[in-house]
Amino acid sequence: MGSGKSCLGYPSRTAAVIAYRHAGASTAEIANLIGISPNTVTALEASAARSQRRAVSTEHPGRAILLPVEIHDALGPHAAKRGRSVSYLVRLLIQTVVNENMVDAVLDDGAEWGNA
C-alpha cells in the first residue's frame, strides 16, 4: 500500500480506501469520507490490486485454477470479514485441508459424488 500521509487513522489514503471497501462502503461514500474524488478512489484501489498481484505472484508460485463466479461471490463476504482477498481465502482453505490431511473427510462428508 501507499506510504503517504496518514488518513482517518490509517497509514495512507490507500489503506483507508481498502479498509472502507472491505467494510462495504461504496466508491462515493469512500470519496466523501476521505475528501477525494471517486476517480481517485478507483485509482488507489487499482494501484493496491496491482501491488497485491505482484506480491502474490512472486510469493506463491503455482498453478491457476478456475473458480465458478457463484463460488467466488459466495466467498467474498467471508474474505472481506477477514480483510483478505477471495484468492487468499481459497488458497488458505485448500492449504489447510491438504496440510491437515482432511481431503477425504471433506469430500466424503455427506457428499454424493456419483460416477464422475
Backbone as a chain_set.jsonl record, in Angstrom:
{"seq": "MGSGKSCLGYPSRTAAVIAYRHAGASTAEIANLIGISPNTVTALEASAARSQRRAVSTEHPGRAILLPVEIHDALGPHAAKRGRSVSYLVRLLIQTVVNENMVDAVLDDGAEWGNA", "coords": {"N": [[0.834, -1.174, 0.0], [0.241, 2.394, -0.248], [2.678, 4.855, 0.834], [2.013, 7.277, 1.867], [0.651, 10.177, 3.566], [-0.938, 9.783, 6.777], [-4.378, 8.792, 7.104], [-7.534, 9.21, 8.277], [-6.966, 7.607, 10.493], [-5.614, 5.517, 9.349], [-2.577, 4.279, 7.801], [-2.239, 5.367, 5.251], [-3.896, 6.953, 2.398], [-4.568, 4.976, 0.592], [-4.668, 2.674, 2.221], [-6.836, 3.389, 3.822], [-8.899, 3.53, 1.904], [-9.005, 0.823, 1.065], [-9.709, -0.434, 3.488], [-12.238, 0.736, 4.062], [-13.625, -0.122, 1.808], [-13.602, -2.905, 2.178], [-15.249, -2.925, 4.338], [-17.616, -2.492, 3.176], [-18.35, -0.053, 2.066], [-19.42, 2.244, -0.473], [-17.987, 3.52, -3.566], [-18.529, 6.26, -3.827], [-19.176, 6.912, -1.167], [-16.738, 6.383, 0.123], [-15.08, 8.243, -1.162], [-16.243, 10.631, -0.281], [-15.856, 10.434, 2.523], [-13.059, 10.491, 2.735], [-12.403, 12.726, 1.322], [-11.705, 12.944, -1.348], [-11.803, 12.51, -4.956], [-14.174, 10.313, -6.618], [-12.89, 9.063, -8.769], [-10.254, 9.06, -7.916], [-10.431, 7.324, -5.743], [-10.972, 4.931, -7.104], [-8.595, 4.731, -8.591], [-6.686, 4.442, -6.539], [-7.488, 1.98, -5.467], [-7.037, 0.32, -7.678], [-4.263, 0.547, -7.953], [-3.441, -0.612, -5.517], [-4.394, -3.2, -5.932], [-2.811, -4.02, -8.088], [-0.294, -4.036, -6.852], [-0.735, -6.021, -4.943], [-1.191, -8.248, -6.598], [1.336, -8.524, -7.782], [2.868, -9.145, -5.511], [1.658, -11.552, -4.659], [2.091, -13.163, -6.91], [4.843, -13.482, -6.855], [5.342, -14.472, -4.324], [3.835, -16.785, -4.121], [4.328, -18.988, -6.127], [2.802, -21.076, -8.534], [0.057, -23.016, -9.778], [-2.767, -21.932, -11.664], [-6.285, -21.997, -11.017], [-9.629, -22.312, -12.236], [-12.342, -20.732, -10.832], [-15.72, -21.071, -10.245], [-17.929, -18.321, -10.798], [-20.11, -17.952, -9.052], [-19.267, -19.323, -6.768], [-16.974, -17.893, -6.102], [-18.178, -15.393, -5.561], [-19.78, -16.118, -3.37], [-17.865, -16.595, -1.451], [-16.836, -14.107, -1.036], [-17.915, -12.334, 1.103], [-16.924, -13.696, 3.36], [-14.178, -13.536, 3.008], [-13.836, -10.746, 3.025], [-14.637, -10.159, 5.624], [-12.449, -10.976, 6.986], [-10.562, -9.309, 6.07], [-9.198, -10.004, 3.775], [-8.378, -11.156, 0.416], [-10.496, -12.943, -1.892], [-9.063, -14.815, -3.334], [-6.866, -15.289, -1.655], [-8.218, -16.413, 0.54], [-9.261, -18.771, -0.624], [-6.859, -20.11, -1.258], [-5.899, -20.454, 1.363], [-7.925, -22.088, 2.496], [-7.735, -24.435, 0.882], [-5.053, -25.123, 1.301], [-5.1, -25.613, 4.074], [-6.884, -27.809, 4.247], [-5.411, -29.732, 2.813], [-2.904, -29.784, 4.224], [-3.741, -30.595, 6.759], [-4.528, -33.105, 6.269], [-7.19, -33.621, 5.432], [-8.63, -34.089, 3.139], [-10.093, -36.394, 2.185], [-12.003, -36.512, 4.232], [-13.392, -34.085, 3.929], [-14.368, -34.343, 1.296], [-15.89, -36.678, 1.476], [-17.775, -36.273, 3.437], [-20.933, -36.472, 3.79], [-21.372, -36.058, 1.085], [-22.603, -36.888, -2.124], [-21.259, -38.235, -4.763], [-21.592, -39.549, -7.231], [-20.835, -40.996, -10.44], [-18.603, -39.567, -11.609]], "CA": [[0.0, 0.0, 0.0], [0.995, 3.625, -0.342], [3.408, 5.279, 2.027], [1.713, 8.686, 2.025], [0.224, 10.677, 4.867], [-1.998, 9.016, 7.416], [-5.697, 9.229, 6.681], [-8.626, 8.627, 9.064], [-6.428, 6.581, 11.381], [-4.89, 4.518, 8.557], [-1.261, 4.813, 7.437], [-2.263, 6.059, 3.959], [-5.209, 7.002, 1.758], [-4.815, 3.657, 0.008], [-5.083, 1.781, 3.306], [-8.187, 3.796, 4.211], [-9.806, 3.103, 0.83], [-9.148, -0.637, 1.125], [-10.439, -0.779, 4.713], [-13.647, 1.11, 3.914], [-14.218, -1.0, 0.784], [-13.844, -4.195, 2.838], [-16.37, -2.725, 5.259], [-18.832, -2.413, 2.374], [-18.658, 1.309, 1.619], [-19.403, 2.473, -1.919], [-16.944, 4.434, -4.036], [-18.933, 7.627, -3.483], [-19.056, 7.074, 0.288], [-15.308, 6.444, 0.451], [-14.583, 9.538, -1.649], [-16.76, 11.669, 0.617], [-15.201, 10.299, 3.826], [-11.637, 10.841, 2.658], [-12.261, 14.048, 0.72], [-11.075, 12.803, -2.667], [-12.788, 12.223, -5.997], [-14.419, 8.892, -6.863], [-11.851, 8.559, -9.67], [-9.055, 8.813, -7.116], [-10.715, 6.09, -5.0], [-10.784, 3.831, -8.052], [-7.165, 4.651, -8.917], [-5.974, 3.895, -5.382], [-7.815, 0.548, -5.405], [-6.35, -0.358, -8.786], [-2.847, 0.501, -7.607], [-3.284, -1.613, -4.458], [-4.622, -4.522, -6.526], [-1.606, -4.366, -8.862], [0.759, -4.364, -5.887], [-1.056, -7.315, -4.34], [-0.965, -9.296, -7.611], [2.776, -8.716, -7.902], [3.33, -9.823, -4.295], [1.151, -12.924, -4.673], [2.713, -13.942, -7.972], [6.217, -13.825, -6.509], [5.365, -15.22, -3.071], [3.11, -18.038, -4.234], [4.342, -19.553, -7.471], [1.97, -22.276, -8.592], [-0.846, -23.164, -10.915], [-4.049, -21.25, -11.532], [-7.49, -22.778, -11.219], [-10.809, -21.501, -12.496], [-13.329, -20.84, -9.77], [-17.003, -20.548, -10.736], [-18.242, -16.984, -10.296], [-21.006, -18.011, -7.896], [-18.461, -19.742, -5.619], [-16.158, -16.711, -5.778], [-19.046, -14.392, -4.939], [-20.221, -16.617, -2.064], [-16.739, -16.489, -0.518], [-16.495, -12.696, -0.869], [-18.153, -11.804, 2.453], [-16.046, -14.365, 4.327], [-12.848, -12.96, 2.814], [-13.882, -9.346, 3.457], [-14.721, -10.154, 7.088], [-11.097, -11.218, 7.489], [-9.667, -8.342, 5.449], [-8.391, -10.739, 2.788], [-8.985, -11.358, -0.89], [-11.085, -14.272, -2.091], [-7.972, -15.705, -3.763], [-6.124, -15.672, -0.449], [-9.066, -17.312, 1.319], [-9.305, -20.067, -1.31], [-5.562, -20.756, -1.032], [-5.837, -20.856, 2.766], [-8.82, -23.233, 2.684], [-7.168, -25.621, 0.24], [-3.817, -25.447, 2.014], [-5.462, -26.193, 5.366], [-7.449, -29.144, 4.017], [-4.32, -30.632, 2.417], [-1.925, -29.913, 5.31], [-4.334, -31.307, 7.895], [-4.92, -34.431, 5.766], [-8.643, -33.651, 5.55], [-9.245, -34.138, 1.813], [-11.138, -37.416, 2.151], [-13.071, -36.149, 5.162], [-14.182, -33.014, 3.324], [-15.058, -34.845, 0.114], [-16.808, -37.776, 1.788], [-18.71, -35.889, 4.489], [-22.295, -36.211, 3.332], [-21.451, -35.796, -0.352], [-22.933, -37.985, -3.038], [-20.489, -37.818, -5.917], [-21.971, -40.181, -8.484], [-19.748, -41.636, -11.197], [-17.976, -38.531, -12.452]], "C": [[0.877, 1.235, 0.0], [1.673, 3.994, 0.962], [3.18, 6.759, 2.284], [1.311, 9.036, 3.443], [-0.869, 9.795, 5.452], [-3.349, 9.637, 7.069], [-6.75, 8.486, 7.5], [-8.16, 7.475, 9.95], [-5.708, 5.453, 10.665], [-3.562, 5.119, 8.105], [-1.225, 5.581, 6.119], [-3.695, 6.133, 3.442], [-5.557, 5.646, 1.17], [-5.307, 2.682, 1.076], [-6.502, 2.113, 3.752], [-9.21, 3.333, 3.176], [-10.062, 1.601, 0.917], [-9.962, -1.042, 2.345], [-11.924, -0.453, 4.579], [-14.344, 0.253, 2.856], [-14.534, -2.364, 1.398], [-15.014, -4.103, 3.815], [-17.691, -2.544, 4.512], [-19.212, -1.029, 1.886], [-18.571, 1.401, 0.099], [-18.264, 3.429, -2.279], [-17.272, 5.873, -3.645], [-18.798, 7.88, -1.978], [-17.594, 7.219, 0.706], [-14.73, 7.8, 0.046], [-15.003, 10.662, -0.716], [-16.06, 11.639, 1.98], [-13.766, 10.826, 3.805], [-11.426, 12.247, 2.101], [-11.495, 14.018, -0.59], [-12.158, 12.49, -3.684], [-13.017, 10.711, -6.113], [-13.373, 8.276, -7.802], [-10.564, 8.243, -8.91], [-9.226, 7.556, -6.27], [-10.438, 4.887, -5.898], [-9.31, 3.639, -8.395], [-6.367, 4.049, -7.761], [-6.247, 2.394, -5.232], [-7.075, -0.234, -6.485], [-4.862, -0.495, -8.49], [-2.577, -0.557, -6.537], [-3.444, -3.018, -5.012], [-3.408, -4.959, -7.343], [-0.476, -4.777, -7.931], [0.52, -5.737, -5.276], [-0.811, -8.453, -5.333], [0.524, -9.575, -7.772], [3.305, -9.499, -6.71], [2.902, -11.281, -4.301], [1.876, -13.738, -5.73], [4.16, -14.302, -7.641], [6.302, -14.656, -5.232], [4.774, -16.615, -3.209], [3.149, -18.578, -5.656], [3.511, -20.834, -7.476], [1.127, -22.289, -9.844], [-2.162, -22.447, -10.625], [-5.186, -22.249, -11.697], [-8.628, -21.82, -11.524], [-11.831, -21.782, -11.418], [-14.643, -20.29, -10.313], [-17.357, -19.23, -10.044], [-19.119, -17.05, -9.051], [-20.276, -18.463, -6.627], [-17.602, -18.562, -5.148], [-16.993, -15.682, -5.031], [-19.515, -14.827, -3.548], [-19.114, -16.496, -1.018], [-16.365, -15.036, -0.215], [-16.728, -12.145, 0.532], [-17.237, -12.418, 3.515], [-14.625, -13.808, 4.236], [-12.807, -11.52, 3.342], [-13.914, -9.242, 4.979], [-13.344, -10.314, 7.722], [-10.074, -10.255, 6.886], [-8.741, -8.966, 4.424], [-9.111, -10.807, 1.455], [-9.596, -12.754, -0.956], [-9.99, -15.251, -2.502], [-7.161, -16.194, -2.568], [-6.923, -16.682, 0.361], [-9.127, -18.699, 0.695], [-7.992, -20.817, -1.108], [-5.458, -21.273, 0.398], [-6.714, -22.076, 3.035], [-8.211, -24.511, 2.111], [-5.905, -26.067, 0.966], [-4.122, -26.12, 3.353], [-6.001, -27.603, 5.21], [-6.345, -30.13, 3.666], [-3.355, -30.854, 3.58], [-2.448, -30.691, 6.511], [-4.856, -32.689, 7.492], [-6.437, -34.635, 5.875], [-9.359, -33.812, 4.219], [-10.374, -35.152, 1.771], [-12.3, -37.052, 3.065], [-13.974, -35.074, 4.566], [-14.996, -33.55, 2.152], [-16.113, -35.89, 0.442], [-17.875, -37.404, 2.803], [-20.064, -35.492, 3.908], [-22.437, -35.967, 1.844], [-21.821, -37.068, -1.101], [-22.352, -37.593, -4.391], [-20.913, -38.446, -7.228], [-20.746, -40.76, -9.174], [-19.083, -40.647, -12.126], [-16.657, -38.971, -12.998]], "O": [[2.087, 1.157, 0.215], [1.305, 3.523, 2.037], [4.041, 7.432, 2.851], [1.588, 8.3, 4.391], [-1.623, 9.148, 4.726], [-3.453, 10.829, 6.782], [-6.843, 7.261, 7.422], [-8.876, 6.49, 10.131], [-5.236, 4.518, 11.313], [-3.433, 6.341, 8.033], [-0.3, 6.357, 5.88], [-4.592, 5.472, 3.966], [-6.707, 5.212, 1.238], [-6.266, 1.945, 0.846], [-7.289, 1.208, 4.03], [-10.264, 2.806, 3.532], [-11.209, 1.161, 0.849], [-10.824, -1.915, 2.243], [-12.775, -1.266, 4.94], [-15.526, -0.063, 2.996], [-15.61, -2.916, 1.166], [-15.687, -5.099, 4.081], [-18.753, -2.454, 5.128], [-20.301, -0.85, 1.341], [-17.759, 0.726, -0.533], [-17.663, 4.059, -1.409], [-16.402, 6.615, -3.189], [-18.352, 8.952, -1.568], [-17.254, 8.064, 1.533], [-13.99, 8.425, 0.806], [-14.204, 11.543, -0.399], [-15.713, 12.685, 2.527], [-13.323, 11.511, 4.727], [-10.406, 12.883, 2.367], [-10.739, 14.935, -0.907], [-13.304, 12.232, -3.316], [-12.147, 9.922, -5.746], [-13.012, 7.109, -7.652], [-9.871, 7.276, -9.225], [-8.272, 6.798, -6.093], [-9.754, 3.945, -5.497], [-8.833, 2.508, -8.479], [-5.471, 3.235, -7.984], [-5.341, 1.627, -4.907], [-6.551, -1.319, -6.23], [-4.269, -1.542, -8.75], [-1.606, -1.308, -6.632], [-2.718, -3.929, -4.615], [-3.016, -6.126, -7.301], [0.221, -5.757, -8.192], [1.453, -6.522, -5.11], [-0.284, -9.501, -4.959], [0.931, -10.731, -7.885], [4.106, -10.419, -6.879], [3.702, -12.16, -3.981], [2.241, -14.887, -5.479], [4.655, -15.331, -8.102], [7.225, -15.455, -5.071], [5.172, -17.53, -2.489], [2.117, -18.626, -6.326], [3.529, -21.588, -6.503], [1.454, -21.647, -10.842], [-2.605, -22.374, -9.479], [-5.06, -23.23, -12.43], [-8.599, -20.658, -11.12], [-12.145, -22.936, -11.129], [-14.681, -19.158, -10.795], [-17.111, -19.057, -8.85], [-18.906, -16.298, -8.1], [-20.627, -18.034, -5.528], [-17.517, -18.276, -3.954], [-16.574, -15.161, -3.998], [-19.633, -13.996, -2.648], [-19.395, -16.315, 0.167], [-15.657, -14.768, 0.755], [-15.821, -11.54, 1.103], [-16.825, -11.739, 4.455], [-13.952, -13.628, 5.251], [-11.859, -11.129, 4.023], [-13.295, -8.349, 5.558], [-13.099, -9.855, 8.838], [-8.877, -10.362, 7.151], [-7.618, -8.5, 4.231], [-10.311, -10.547, 1.374], [-9.248, -13.633, -0.167], [-9.993, -16.4, -2.059], [-6.813, -17.371, -2.483], [-6.38, -17.687, 0.817], [-9.052, -19.701, 1.407], [-7.997, -22.014, -0.822], [-4.989, -22.387, 0.628], [-6.29, -23.0, 3.729], [-8.177, -25.544, 2.78], [-5.715, -27.257, 1.214], [-3.467, -27.095, 3.719], [-5.616, -28.5, 5.96], [-6.341, -31.253, 4.169], [-3.02, -31.997, 3.891], [-1.684, -31.366, 7.2], [-5.538, -33.357, 8.269], [-6.906, -35.673, 6.343], [-10.582, -33.686, 4.166], [-11.49, -34.822, 1.369], [-13.459, -37.264, 2.708], [-15.196, -35.153, 4.691], [-16.182, -33.244, 2.028], [-17.129, -35.978, -0.248], [-18.809, -38.18, 3.005], [-20.301, -34.329, 3.579], [-23.543, -35.688, 1.381], [-21.399, -38.169, -0.747], [-22.889, -36.725, -5.079], [-20.6, -37.887, -8.28], [-19.722, -40.985, -8.529], [-19.016, -40.886, -13.332], [-16.006, -38.218, -13.722]]}, "num_chains": 1, "name": "protein.A"}
